[in-house]
Structure formats: C-alpha cells, structure tokens
Amino acid sequence: METVLNQDSKLHPDTIHKWLFINGMGFAKKVDKFKTLIITSKNVIDGKLITDWTQLQQG
C-alpha cells in the first residue's frame, strides 16, 4: 500500500493506513474480484471520502 498525503485531505501520516482500512472495509465485501482503486485528493475533503467507491479511478 502506498500513500501520499495532501494537506487538503485533512488526513494525518500516522493514521492514514487505519483510515484506508476503515474506509476500504465499507466496500471490500461488495467487490467480486481484485481491484486496485486510487483515491486522490479530489476524492477526500476534511478527512472524508466523498466519492463513491464505484466511481474511484482504477489502477
């Protein structure tokens, strides 16, 4: 897992992996095959994921 933080996201380097885990668990059971999803700064405002997981960029 690779992370690069942007100040606008309001996420902290010490908690980003926990944030990714918690948010990822919200849609992990809905995915039927392996996918790499990319969350960019435009998908996060004030520490909240604002883009539905189905609309995230796939890598």
Beta strands, then each sheet from edge to edge (+ up, - down):
strand 1: 37-38
strand 2: 44-45
strand 3: 48-49
strand 4: 57-58
sheet 1: 1+ 4-
sheet 2: 2+ 3-
end
